[in-house]
Amino acid sequence: MSELRPFHLAFPVNDLAAARHFYGEVLGCPEGRSSENWIDFDLFGHQIVAHYRPPQDVPETVHHNPVDGHEVPVPHFGIVLTMADWKALRDRLVAAGVQFKIEPYIRFEGQTGEQATMFFLDPSGNALEFKAFNDLSQLFAK
């Protein structure tokens, strides 16, 4: 694997104050630059930017795909953490009362690609997945 570089992701939110609390306080992401319309966050070394978008008159529907017996929301984003960091984040989210779309569990247990995973929504309905591997070489294993 070549040296990993930080990615940048901009995504819509309908309430910047709620996004600031969720990403800053609940997820523990340090805040970077901001304006009245957007906020930068450091998501485990990656730059994510919450951009204000007024609530839509017609709510967007989220598509789901079946994966390992669960309905995975599409689109979604997140980070591959170490197992220790994943467990710490899981515990932090549980303590904060975050409602999971897919409860934390081990996906593909005993198979190629075994991983810990969890899905939840931010206050604007953006789906997030955080995962971890005991063996990172399984990240792209077939």
Phi and psi in radians as a Rosetta constraint file:
Dihedral C 1 N 2 CA 2 C 2 CIRCULARHARMONIC -1.361 0.35
Dihedral N 2 CA 2 C 2 N 3 CIRCULARHARMONIC 2.956 0.35
Dihedral C 2 N 3 CA 3 C 3 CIRCULARHARMONIC -1.015 0.35
Dihedral N 3 CA 3 C 3 N 4 CIRCULARHARMONIC 2.257 0.35
Dihedral C 3 N 4 CA 4 C 4 CIRCULARHARMONIC -1.344 0.35
Dihedral N 4 CA 4 C 4 N 5 CIRCULARHARMONIC 2.401 0.35
Dihedral C 4 N 5 CA 5 C 5 CIRCULARHARMONIC -1.933 0.35
Dihedral N 5 CA 5 C 5 N 6 CIRCULARHARMONIC 2.608 0.35
Dihedral C 5 N 6 CA 6 C 6 CIRCULARHARMONIC -1.079 0.35
Dihedral N 6 CA 6 C 6 N 7 CIRCULARHARMONIC 2.450 0.35
Dihedral C 6 N 7 CA 7 C 7 CIRCULARHARMONIC -1.675 0.35
Dihedral N 7 CA 7 C 7 N 8 CIRCULARHARMONIC 2.885 0.35
Dihedral C 7 N 8 CA 8 C 8 CIRCULARHARMONIC -2.170 0.35
Dihedral N 8 CA 8 C 8 N 9 CIRCULARHARMONIC 2.283 0.35
Dihedral C 8 N 9 CA 9 C 9 CIRCULARHARMONIC -2.390 0.35
Dihedral N 9 CA 9 C 9 N 10 CIRCULARHARMONIC 2.177 0.35
Dihedral C 9 N 10 CA 10 C 10 CIRCULARHARMONIC -1.858 0.35
Dihedral N 10 CA 10 C 10 N 11 CIRCULARHARMONIC 2.374 0.35
Dihedral C 10 N 11 CA 11 C 11 CIRCULARHARMONIC -2.514 0.35
Dihedral N 11 CA 11 C 11 N 12 CIRCULARHARMONIC 2.697 0.35
Dihedral C 11 N 12 CA 12 C 12 CIRCULARHARMONIC -1.466 0.35
Dihedral N 12 CA 12 C 12 N 13 CIRCULARHARMONIC 2.498 0.35
Dihedral C 12 N 13 CA 13 C 13 CIRCULARHARMONIC -2.353 0.35
Dihedral N 13 CA 13 C 13 N 14 CIRCULARHARMONIC 2.635 0.35
Dihedral C 13 N 14 CA 14 C 14 CIRCULARHARMONIC -1.792 0.35
Dihedral N 14 CA 14 C 14 N 15 CIRCULARHARMONIC 0.061 0.35
Dihedral C 14 N 15 CA 15 C 15 CIRCULARHARMONIC -2.688 0.35
Dihedral N 15 CA 15 C 15 N 16 CIRCULARHARMONIC 1.815 0.35
Dihedral C 15 N 16 CA 16 C 16 CIRCULARHARMONIC -1.145 0.35
Dihedral N 16 CA 16 C 16 N 17 CIRCULARHARMONIC -0.627 0.35
Dihedral C 16 N 17 CA 17 C 17 CIRCULARHARMONIC -1.126 0.35
Dihedral N 17 CA 17 C 17 N 18 CIRCULARHARMONIC -0.742 0.35
Dihedral C 17 N 18 CA 18 C 18 CIRCULARHARMONIC -1.148 0.35
Dihedral N 18 CA 18 C 18 N 19 CIRCULARHARMONIC -0.687 0.35
Dihedral C 18 N 19 CA 19 C 19 CIRCULARHARMONIC -1.123 0.35
Dihedral N 19 CA 19 C 19 N 20 CIRCULARHARMONIC -0.749 0.35
Dihedral C 19 N 20 CA 20 C 20 CIRCULARHARMONIC -1.036 0.35
Dihedral N 20 CA 20 C 20 N 21 CIRCULARHARMONIC -0.763 0.35
Dihedral C 20 N 21 CA 21 C 21 CIRCULARHARMONIC -1.170 0.35
Dihedral N 21 CA 21 C 21 N 22 CIRCULARHARMONIC -0.859 0.35
Dihedral C 21 N 22 CA 22 C 22 CIRCULARHARMONIC -1.110 0.35
Dihedral N 22 CA 22 C 22 N 23 CIRCULARHARMONIC -0.924 0.35
Dihedral C 22 N 23 CA 23 C 23 CIRCULARHARMONIC -1.292 0.35
Dihedral N 23 CA 23 C 23 N 24 CIRCULARHARMONIC -0.648 0.35
Dihedral C 23 N 24 CA 24 C 24 CIRCULARHARMONIC -1.379 0.35
Dihedral N 24 CA 24 C 24 N 25 CIRCULARHARMONIC -0.866 0.35
Dihedral C 24 N 25 CA 25 C 25 CIRCULARHARMONIC -1.579 0.35
Dihedral N 25 CA 25 C 25 N 26 CIRCULARHARMONIC -0.860 0.35
Dihedral C 25 N 26 CA 26 C 26 CIRCULARHARMONIC -1.268 0.35
Dihedral N 26 CA 26 C 26 N 27 CIRCULARHARMONIC -0.889 0.35
Dihedral C 26 N 27 CA 27 C 27 CIRCULARHARMONIC -1.454 0.35
Dihedral N 27 CA 27 C 27 N 28 CIRCULARHARMONIC -0.319 0.35
Dihedral C 27 N 28 CA 28 C 28 CIRCULARHARMONIC 1.359 0.35
Dihedral N 28 CA 28 C 28 N 29 CIRCULARHARMONIC 0.494 0.35
Dihedral C 28 N 29 CA 29 C 29 CIRCULARHARMONIC -1.498 0.35
Dihedral N 29 CA 29 C 29 N 30 CIRCULARHARMONIC 2.139 0.35
Dihedral C 29 N 30 CA 30 C 30 CIRCULARHARMONIC -1.076 0.35
Dihedral N 30 CA 30 C 30 N 31 CIRCULARHARMONIC 2.461 0.35
Dihedral C 30 N 31 CA 31 C 31 CIRCULARHARMONIC -1.528 0.35
Dihedral N 31 CA 31 C 31 N 32 CIRCULARHARMONIC 2.423 0.35
Dihedral C 31 N 32 CA 32 C 32 CIRCULARHARMONIC -1.792 0.35
Dihedral N 32 CA 32 C 32 N 33 CIRCULARHARMONIC -2.381 0.35
Dihedral C 32 N 33 CA 33 C 33 CIRCULARHARMONIC -1.176 0.35
Dihedral N 33 CA 33 C 33 N 34 CIRCULARHARMONIC 2.790 0.35
Dihedral C 33 N 34 CA 34 C 34 CIRCULARHARMONIC -2.753 0.35
Dihedral N 34 CA 34 C 34 N 35 CIRCULARHARMONIC 2.906 0.35
Dihedral C 34 N 35 CA 35 C 35 CIRCULARHARMONIC -2.480 0.35
Dihedral N 35 CA 35 C 35 N 36 CIRCULARHARMONIC -2.972 0.35
Dihedral C 35 N 36 CA 36 C 36 CIRCULARHARMONIC -1.285 0.35
Dihedral N 36 CA 36 C 36 N 37 CIRCULARHARMONIC -0.166 0.35
Dihedral C 36 N 37 CA 37 C 37 CIRCULARHARMONIC -2.057 0.35
Dihedral N 37 CA 37 C 37 N 38 CIRCULARHARMONIC -0.130 0.35
Dihedral C 37 N 38 CA 38 C 38 CIRCULARHARMONIC -2.761 0.35
Dihedral N 38 CA 38 C 38 N 39 CIRCULARHARMONIC 2.789 0.35
Dihedral C 38 N 39 CA 39 C 39 CIRCULARHARMONIC -2.441 0.35
Dihedral N 39 CA 39 C 39 N 40 CIRCULARHARMONIC 2.228 0.35
Dihedral C 39 N 40 CA 40 C 40 CIRCULARHARMONIC -1.467 0.35
Dihedral N 40 CA 40 C 40 N 41 CIRCULARHARMONIC 2.447 0.35
Dihedral C 40 N 41 CA 41 C 41 CIRCULARHARMONIC -2.289 0.35
Dihedral N 41 CA 41 C 41 N 42 CIRCULARHARMONIC 2.596 0.35
Dihedral C 41 N 42 CA 42 C 42 CIRCULARHARMONIC -1.670 0.35
Dihedral N 42 CA 42 C 42 N 43 CIRCULARHARMONIC 1.790 0.35
Dihedral C 42 N 43 CA 43 C 43 CIRCULARHARMONIC -1.723 0.35
Dihedral N 43 CA 43 C 43 N 44 CIRCULARHARMONIC 1.533 0.35
Dihedral C 43 N 44 CA 44 C 44 CIRCULARHARMONIC 0.933 0.35
Dihedral N 44 CA 44 C 44 N 45 CIRCULARHARMONIC 0.770 0.35
Dihedral C 44 N 45 CA 45 C 45 CIRCULARHARMONIC 1.584 0.35
Dihedral N 45 CA 45 C 45 N 46 CIRCULARHARMONIC 0.002 0.35
Dihedral C 45 N 46 CA 46 C 46 CIRCULARHARMONIC -1.951 0.35
Dihedral N 46 CA 46 C 46 N 47 CIRCULARHARMONIC 2.595 0.35
Dihedral C 46 N 47 CA 47 C 47 CIRCULARHARMONIC -1.658 0.35
Dihedral N 47 CA 47 C 47 N 48 CIRCULARHARMONIC 2.014 0.35
Dihedral C 47 N 48 CA 48 C 48 CIRCULARHARMONIC -2.009 0.35
Dihedral N 48 CA 48 C 48 N 49 CIRCULARHARMONIC 2.552 0.35
Dihedral C 48 N 49 CA 49 C 49 CIRCULARHARMONIC -2.273 0.35
Dihedral N 49 CA 49 C 49 N 50 CIRCULARHARMONIC 2.037 0.35
Dihedral C 49 N 50 CA 50 C 50 CIRCULARHARMONIC -1.473 0.35
Dihedral N 50 CA 50 C 50 N 51 CIRCULARHARMONIC 1.993 0.35
Dihedral C 50 N 51 CA 51 C 51 CIRCULARHARMONIC -1.830 0.35
Dihedral N 51 CA 51 C 51 N 52 CIRCULARHARMONIC 2.282 0.35
Dihedral C 51 N 52 CA 52 C 52 CIRCULARHARMONIC -1.170 0.35
Dihedral N 52 CA 52 C 52 N 53 CIRCULARHARMONIC 2.310 0.35
Dihedral C 52 N 53 CA 53 C 53 CIRCULARHARMONIC -2.376 0.35
Dihedral N 53 CA 53 C 53 N 54 CIRCULARHARMONIC 2.175 0.35
Dihedral C 53 N 54 CA 54 C 54 CIRCULARHARMONIC -0.982 0.35
Dihedral N 54 CA 54 C 54 N 55 CIRCULARHARMONIC 2.573 0.35
Dihedral C 54 N 55 CA 55 C 55 CIRCULARHARMONIC -0.972 0.35
Dihedral N 55 CA 55 C 55 N 56 CIRCULARHARMONIC 2.447 0.35
Dihedral C 55 N 56 CA 56 C 56 CIRCULARHARMONIC -1.424 0.35
Dihedral N 56 CA 56 C 56 N 57 CIRCULARHARMONIC 2.612 0.35
Dihedral C 56 N 57 CA 57 C 57 CIRCULARHARMONIC -1.136 0.35
Dihedral N 57 CA 57 C 57 N 58 CIRCULARHARMONIC -0.663 0.35
Dihedral C 57 N 58 CA 58 C 58 CIRCULARHARMONIC -1.898 0.35
Dihedral N 58 CA 58 C 58 N 59 CIRCULARHARMONIC 2.054 0.35
Dihedral C 58 N 59 CA 59 C 59 CIRCULARHARMONIC -1.112 0.35
Dihedral N 59 CA 59 C 59 N 60 CIRCULARHARMONIC 2.485 0.35
Dihedral C 59 N 60 CA 60 C 60 CIRCULARHARMONIC -1.299 0.35
Dihedral N 60 CA 60 C 60 N 61 CIRCULARHARMONIC 2.563 0.35
Dihedral C 60 N 61 CA 61 C 61 CIRCULARHARMONIC -1.748 0.35
Dihedral N 61 CA 61 C 61 N 62 CIRCULARHARMONIC 2.537 0.35
Dihedral C 61 N 62 CA 62 C 62 CIRCULARHARMONIC -1.730 0.35
Dihedral N 62 CA 62 C 62 N 63 CIRCULARHARMONIC 2.293 0.35
Dihedral C 62 N 63 CA 63 C 63 CIRCULARHARMONIC -1.432 0.35
Dihedral N 63 CA 63 C 63 N 64 CIRCULARHARMONIC 2.665 0.35
Dihedral C 63 N 64 CA 64 C 64 CIRCULARHARMONIC -2.268 0.35
Dihedral N 64 CA 64 C 64 N 65 CIRCULARHARMONIC 2.471 0.35
Dihedral C 64 N 65 CA 65 C 65 CIRCULARHARMONIC -2.105 0.35
Dihedral N 65 CA 65 C 65 N 66 CIRCULARHARMONIC 2.443 0.35
Dihedral C 65 N 66 CA 66 C 66 CIRCULARHARMONIC -1.299 0.35
Dihedral N 66 CA 66 C 66 N 67 CIRCULARHARMONIC 2.246 0.35
Dihedral C 66 N 67 CA 67 C 67 CIRCULARHARMONIC -2.448 0.35
Dihedral N 67 CA 67 C 67 N 68 CIRCULARHARMONIC 2.102 0.35
Dihedral C 67 N 68 CA 68 C 68 CIRCULARHARMONIC 0.893 0.35
Dihedral N 68 CA 68 C 68 N 69 CIRCULARHARMONIC 0.709 0.35
Dihedral C 68 N 69 CA 69 C 69 CIRCULARHARMONIC 1.414 0.35
Dihedral N 69 CA 69 C 69 N 70 CIRCULARHARMONIC 0.134 0.35
Dihedral C 69 N 70 CA 70 C 70 CIRCULARHARMONIC -2.134 0.35
Dihedral N 70 CA 70 C 70 N 71 CIRCULARHARMONIC 2.699 0.35
Dihedral C 70 N 71 CA 71 C 71 CIRCULARHARMONIC -1.640 0.35
Dihedral N 71 CA 71 C 71 N 72 CIRCULARHARMONIC 1.805 0.35
Dihedral C 71 N 72 CA 72 C 72 CIRCULARHARMONIC -1.476 0.35
Dihedral N 72 CA 72 C 72 N 73 CIRCULARHARMONIC 2.178 0.35
Dihedral C 72 N 73 CA 73 C 73 CIRCULARHARMONIC -1.243 0.35
Dihedral N 73 CA 73 C 73 N 74 CIRCULARHARMONIC 2.400 0.35
Dihedral C 73 N 74 CA 74 C 74 CIRCULARHARMONIC -2.239 0.35
Dihedral N 74 CA 74 C 74 N 75 CIRCULARHARMONIC 2.228 0.35
Dihedral C 74 N 75 CA 75 C 75 CIRCULARHARMONIC -1.431 0.35
Dihedral N 75 CA 75 C 75 N 76 CIRCULARHARMONIC 2.898 0.35
Dihedral C 75 N 76 CA 76 C 76 CIRCULARHARMONIC -2.704 0.35
Dihedral N 76 CA 76 C 76 N 77 CIRCULARHARMONIC 2.856 0.35
Dihedral C 76 N 77 CA 77 C 77 CIRCULARHARMONIC -2.556 0.35
Dihedral N 77 CA 77 C 77 N 78 CIRCULARHARMONIC 2.907 0.35
Dihedral C 77 N 78 CA 78 C 78 CIRCULARHARMONIC 3.029 0.35
Dihedral N 78 CA 78 C 78 N 79 CIRCULARHARMONIC -2.812 0.35
Dihedral C 78 N 79 CA 79 C 79 CIRCULARHARMONIC -2.317 0.35
Dihedral N 79 CA 79 C 79 N 80 CIRCULARHARMONIC 2.584 0.35
Dihedral C 79 N 80 CA 80 C 80 CIRCULARHARMONIC -1.589 0.35
Dihedral N 80 CA 80 C 80 N 81 CIRCULARHARMONIC 1.988 0.35
Dihedral C 80 N 81 CA 81 C 81 CIRCULARHARMONIC -1.763 0.35
Dihedral N 81 CA 81 C 81 N 82 CIRCULARHARMONIC 2.978 0.35
Dihedral C 81 N 82 CA 82 C 82 CIRCULARHARMONIC -1.232 0.35
Dihedral N 82 CA 82 C 82 N 83 CIRCULARHARMONIC 2.793 0.35
Dihedral C 82 N 83 CA 83 C 83 CIRCULARHARMONIC -1.087 0.35
Dihedral N 83 CA 83 C 83 N 84 CIRCULARHARMONIC -0.695 0.35
Dihedral C 83 N 84 CA 84 C 84 CIRCULARHARMONIC -1.105 0.35
Dihedral N 84 CA 84 C 84 N 85 CIRCULARHARMONIC -0.750 0.35
Dihedral C 84 N 85 CA 85 C 85 CIRCULARHARMONIC -1.179 0.35
Dihedral N 85 CA 85 C 85 N 86 CIRCULARHARMONIC -0.649 0.35
Dihedral C 85 N 86 CA 86 C 86 CIRCULARHARMONIC -1.090 0.35
Dihedral N 86 CA 86 C 86 N 87 CIRCULARHARMONIC -0.800 0.35
Dihedral C 86 N 87 CA 87 C 87 CIRCULARHARMONIC -1.120 0.35
Dihedral N 87 CA 87 C 87 N 88 CIRCULARHARMONIC -0.696 0.35
Dihedral C 87 N 88 CA 88 C 88 CIRCULARHARMONIC -1.129 0.35
Dihedral N 88 CA 88 C 88 N 89 CIRCULARHARMONIC -0.729 0.35
Dihedral C 88 N 89 CA 89 C 89 CIRCULARHARMONIC -1.163 0.35
Dihedral N 89 CA 89 C 89 N 90 CIRCULARHARMONIC -0.744 0.35
Dihedral C 89 N 90 CA 90 C 90 CIRCULARHARMONIC -0.964 0.35
Dihedral N 90 CA 90 C 90 N 91 CIRCULARHARMONIC -0.838 0.35
Dihedral C 90 N 91 CA 91 C 91 CIRCULARHARMONIC -1.124 0.35
Dihedral N 91 CA 91 C 91 N 92 CIRCULARHARMONIC -0.673 0.35
Dihedral C 91 N 92 CA 92 C 92 CIRCULARHARMONIC -1.117 0.35
Dihedral N 92 CA 92 C 92 N 93 CIRCULARHARMONIC -0.747 0.35
Dihedral C 92 N 93 CA 93 C 93 CIRCULARHARMONIC -1.171 0.35
Dihedral N 93 CA 93 C 93 N 94 CIRCULARHARMONIC -0.737 0.35
Dihedral C 93 N 94 CA 94 C 94 CIRCULARHARMONIC -1.061 0.35
Dihedral N 94 CA 94 C 94 N 95 CIRCULARHARMONIC -0.805 0.35
Dihedral C 94 N 95 CA 95 C 95 CIRCULARHARMONIC -1.099 0.35
Dihedral N 95 CA 95 C 95 N 96 CIRCULARHARMONIC -0.542 0.35
Dihedral C 95 N 96 CA 96 C 96 CIRCULARHARMONIC -1.442 0.35
Dihedral N 96 CA 96 C 96 N 97 CIRCULARHARMONIC -0.076 0.35
Dihedral C 96 N 97 CA 97 C 97 CIRCULARHARMONIC 1.357 0.35
Dihedral N 97 CA 97 C 97 N 98 CIRCULARHARMONIC 0.364 0.35
Dihedral C 97 N 98 CA 98 C 98 CIRCULARHARMONIC -1.141 0.35
Dihedral N 98 CA 98 C 98 N 99 CIRCULARHARMONIC 2.337 0.35
Dihedral C 98 N 99 CA 99 C 99 CIRCULARHARMONIC -1.534 0.35
Dihedral N 99 CA 99 C 99 N 100 CIRCULARHARMONIC 2.178 0.35
Dihedral C 99 N 100 CA 100 C 100 CIRCULARHARMONIC -1.515 0.35
Dihedral N 100 CA 100 C 100 N 101 CIRCULARHARMONIC 2.433 0.35
Dihedral C 100 N 101 CA 101 C 101 CIRCULARHARMONIC -1.353 0.35
Dihedral N 101 CA 101 C 101 N 102 CIRCULARHARMONIC -0.685 0.35
Dihedral C 101 N 102 CA 102 C 102 CIRCULARHARMONIC -2.298 0.35
Dihedral N 102 CA 102 C 102 N 103 CIRCULARHARMONIC 2.009 0.35
Dihedral C 102 N 103 CA 103 C 103 CIRCULARHARMONIC -0.995 0.35
Dihedral N 103 CA 103 C 103 N 104 CIRCULARHARMONIC 2.626 0.35
Dihedral C 103 N 104 CA 104 C 104 CIRCULARHARMONIC -0.988 0.35
Dihedral N 104 CA 104 C 104 N 105 CIRCULARHARMONIC 2.293 0.35
Dihedral C 104 N 105 CA 105 C 105 CIRCULARHARMONIC -2.834 0.35
Dihedral N 105 CA 105 C 105 N 106 CIRCULARHARMONIC 3.040 0.35
Dihedral C 105 N 106 CA 106 C 106 CIRCULARHARMONIC -1.681 0.35
Dihedral N 106 CA 106 C 106 N 107 CIRCULARHARMONIC 2.029 0.35
Dihedral C 106 N 107 CA 107 C 107 CIRCULARHARMONIC -1.589 0.35
Dihedral N 107 CA 107 C 107 N 108 CIRCULARHARMONIC 2.535 0.35
Dihedral C 107 N 108 CA 108 C 108 CIRCULARHARMONIC 1.000 0.35
Dihedral N 108 CA 108 C 108 N 109 CIRCULARHARMONIC 0.671 0.35
Dihedral C 108 N 109 CA 109 C 109 CIRCULARHARMONIC -0.978 0.35
Dihedral N 109 CA 109 C 109 N 110 CIRCULARHARMONIC 2.244 0.35
Dihedral C 109 N 110 CA 110 C 110 CIRCULARHARMONIC 1.334 0.35
Dihedral N 110 CA 110 C 110 N 111 CIRCULARHARMONIC 0.103 0.35
Dihedral C 110 N 111 CA 111 C 111 CIRCULARHARMONIC -2.067 0.35
Dihedral N 111 CA 111 C 111 N 112 CIRCULARHARMONIC 2.986 0.35
Dihedral C 111 N 112 CA 112 C 112 CIRCULARHARMONIC -1.014 0.35
Dihedral N 112 CA 112 C 112 N 113 CIRCULARHARMONIC 2.352 0.35
Dihedral C 112 N 113 CA 113 C 113 CIRCULARHARMONIC 1.490 0.35
Dihedral N 113 CA 113 C 113 N 114 CIRCULARHARMONIC 0.220 0.35
Dihedral C 113 N 114 CA 114 C 114 CIRCULARHARMONIC -0.912 0.35
Dihedral N 114 CA 114 C 114 N 115 CIRCULARHARMONIC 2.333 0.35
Dihedral C 114 N 115 CA 115 C 115 CIRCULARHARMONIC -2.715 0.35
Dihedral N 115 CA 115 C 115 N 116 CIRCULARHARMONIC 2.649 0.35
Dihedral C 115 N 116 CA 116 C 116 CIRCULARHARMONIC -1.514 0.35
Dihedral N 116 CA 116 C 116 N 117 CIRCULARHARMONIC 2.448 0.35
Dihedral C 116 N 117 CA 117 C 117 CIRCULARHARMONIC -2.590 0.35
Dihedral N 117 CA 117 C 117 N 118 CIRCULARHARMONIC 2.744 0.35
Dihedral C 117 N 118 CA 118 C 118 CIRCULARHARMONIC -2.755 0.35
Dihedral N 118 CA 118 C 118 N 119 CIRCULARHARMONIC 2.555 0.35
Dihedral C 118 N 119 CA 119 C 119 CIRCULARHARMONIC -2.200 0.35
Dihedral N 119 CA 119 C 119 N 120 CIRCULARHARMONIC 2.462 0.35
Dihedral C 119 N 120 CA 120 C 120 CIRCULARHARMONIC -2.719 0.35
Dihedral N 120 CA 120 C 120 N 121 CIRCULARHARMONIC 2.918 0.35
Dihedral C 120 N 121 CA 121 C 121 CIRCULARHARMONIC -1.897 0.35
Dihedral N 121 CA 121 C 121 N 122 CIRCULARHARMONIC 2.565 0.35
Dihedral C 121 N 122 CA 122 C 122 CIRCULARHARMONIC -1.422 0.35
Dihedral N 122 CA 122 C 122 N 123 CIRCULARHARMONIC 3.064 0.35
Dihedral C 122 N 123 CA 123 C 123 CIRCULARHARMONIC -1.070 0.35
Dihedral N 123 CA 123 C 123 N 124 CIRCULARHARMONIC -0.341 0.35
Dihedral C 123 N 124 CA 124 C 124 CIRCULARHARMONIC -1.655 0.35
Dihedral N 124 CA 124 C 124 N 125 CIRCULARHARMONIC 0.052 0.35
Dihedral C 124 N 125 CA 125 C 125 CIRCULARHARMONIC 1.568 0.35
Dihedral N 125 CA 125 C 125 N 126 CIRCULARHARMONIC 0.134 0.35
Dihedral C 125 N 126 CA 126 C 126 CIRCULARHARMONIC -1.279 0.35
Dihedral N 126 CA 126 C 126 N 127 CIRCULARHARMONIC 2.276 0.35
Dihedral C 126 N 127 CA 127 C 127 CIRCULARHARMONIC -1.479 0.35
Dihedral N 127 CA 127 C 127 N 128 CIRCULARHARMONIC 2.368 0.35
Dihedral C 127 N 128 CA 128 C 128 CIRCULARHARMONIC -2.172 0.35
Dihedral N 128 CA 128 C 128 N 129 CIRCULARHARMONIC 2.478 0.35
Dihedral C 128 N 129 CA 129 C 129 CIRCULARHARMONIC -2.198 0.35
Dihedral N 129 CA 129 C 129 N 130 CIRCULARHARMONIC 2.278 0.35
Dihedral C 129 N 130 CA 130 C 130 CIRCULARHARMONIC -2.079 0.35
Dihedral N 130 CA 130 C 130 N 131 CIRCULARHARMONIC 2.338 0.35
Dihedral C 130 N 131 CA 131 C 131 CIRCULARHARMONIC -2.389 0.35
Dihedral N 131 CA 131 C 131 N 132 CIRCULARHARMONIC 2.916 0.35
Dihedral C 131 N 132 CA 132 C 132 CIRCULARHARMONIC -2.668 0.35
Dihedral N 132 CA 132 C 132 N 133 CIRCULARHARMONIC 2.645 0.35
Dihedral C 132 N 133 CA 133 C 133 CIRCULARHARMONIC -2.136 0.35
Dihedral N 133 CA 133 C 133 N 134 CIRCULARHARMONIC 2.409 0.35
Dihedral C 133 N 134 CA 134 C 134 CIRCULARHARMONIC -1.195 0.35
Dihedral N 134 CA 134 C 134 N 135 CIRCULARHARMONIC -0.511 0.35
Dihedral C 134 N 135 CA 135 C 135 CIRCULARHARMONIC -2.228 0.35
Dihedral N 135 CA 135 C 135 N 136 CIRCULARHARMONIC 1.757 0.35
Dihedral C 135 N 136 CA 136 C 136 CIRCULARHARMONIC -1.064 0.35
Dihedral N 136 CA 136 C 136 N 137 CIRCULARHARMONIC -0.352 0.35
Dihedral C 136 N 137 CA 137 C 137 CIRCULARHARMONIC -1.139 0.35
Dihedral N 137 CA 137 C 137 N 138 CIRCULARHARMONIC -0.227 0.35
Dihedral C 137 N 138 CA 138 C 138 CIRCULARHARMONIC -1.428 0.35
Dihedral N 138 CA 138 C 138 N 139 CIRCULARHARMONIC -0.106 0.35
Dihedral C 138 N 139 CA 139 C 139 CIRCULARHARMONIC -0.921 0.35
Dihedral N 139 CA 139 C 139 N 140 CIRCULARHARMONIC -0.799 0.35
Dihedral C 139 N 140 CA 140 C 140 CIRCULARHARMONIC -2.014 0.35
Dihedral N 140 CA 140 C 140 N 141 CIRCULARHARMONIC 0.238 0.35
Dihedral C 140 N 141 CA 141 C 141 CIRCULARHARMONIC -1.144 0.35
Dihedral N 141 CA 141 C 141 N 142 CIRCULARHARMONIC 2.524 0.35
